[in-house]
Amino acid sequence: MQLHAAAVLLLLNSGATAVSAHEVRPAYLELRELDAGLVEITWKQPILPSGDPTLALRLPLEPQLPSHCVEASRALPDVTDTVLLERWTVSCGDEGLAGARVEIVGLARTLTDVLLRVRWADGNATDHLLRPDGPFVVLAASAAGLAVPAYLELGVEHLLFGFDHILFVVGLMCFVRRPIQLVQVVTSFTVAHSITLALSTLGVMTLSQGPVEAVIALSILFLAVELSRGADPSSPMSRWPWSIAFGFGLLHGFGFAGALSEIGLPGDARVTALFLFNVGVEVGQLLVVGGLLSLLWLIRRIPVDLPPLTTQLPVYLMGTVSAYWFIDRVAGLL
């Protein structure tokens, strides 16, 4: 299946609009009800790394609780290369959190999502996913059981806004010439990144996110170089694209785990939350593949005679963007 240059170019232009080498990661807010109306708050938000941790750039985000919740104590913040962690306690009196309006001030001006987890005093918990177009939620009374559908939504958005992952999938599809190969490539990539996503998130095997993101960019550059050499049906890339998809899919799984490693999994529903996040990633991947195939079907029915240069221009753009990402990420490590 030979991808039409205009379709690939459209996707590349979409990725180029977010040419920043670092993907947008979610923030995390946990509200834990204690006795006597006390609420323990944990707030994690992504920051842009710099050579000096004290100069790291934080997003202008602030959790806001109702006025009847008054701060009682606050611990010193912790700053890592990628996360600002703050903890404090508020007193909400007899009203508690039931019916409280929780808002992330400034979220509407960002591309970041916030996973809100509420742990009620009776042991139950609920999760909410706050977005720029919906930066607040009114908390209902304690729910019966833990709700984790937010992880499914988080997985979908993590793939759709992970422009490096999208470019890699598009690059793989350029080597697909038969429907069976498309099934093999998608399945291989899915199985591979599901394995390393689970291993990394559950703490069995972890890798530093900085080097992982650099090598992910290198994997896209590798595909661009192979594509620039022209279609060779006898090359391993053309004959067994599924093997390349599986090998690099193992690496991309560690990249997918980056989002979960910063917000964590609910202790009493780790497997369910991990499964839903992975399903969300697959849904996002299928949306990309299905959208591209639909676009190709439409373009092939439009009688347009494109110049020969358009068959290579998308490949050069893919190589340029991925090379920039690789250099930027390596520079960040140094």
Secondary structure, 3 states (H helix, E strand, C coil): CCCCHHHHHHHHHHHHCCCCCCCCCCEEEEEEECHHHEEEEEEEEEEECCCCHHHCEECCCEEECCCCCEEEEECCCEECCCEEEEEEEEECHHHCCCCCEEEEECHHHCCCCEEEEEECCCCCEEEEEEECCECEEECCCCCCCCCCCHHHHHHHHHHHCCHHHHHHHHHHHCCCCCHHHHHHHHHHHHHHHHHHHHHHHCCCCCCCHHHHHHHHHHHHHHHHHHHHCCCCCCCHHHHCHHHHHHHHHHHHHHHHHHHHHHHCCCCCCHHHHHHHHHHHHHHHHHHHHHHHHHHHHHHCCCCCCCCHHHHCHHHHHHHHHHHHHHHHHHHHHC
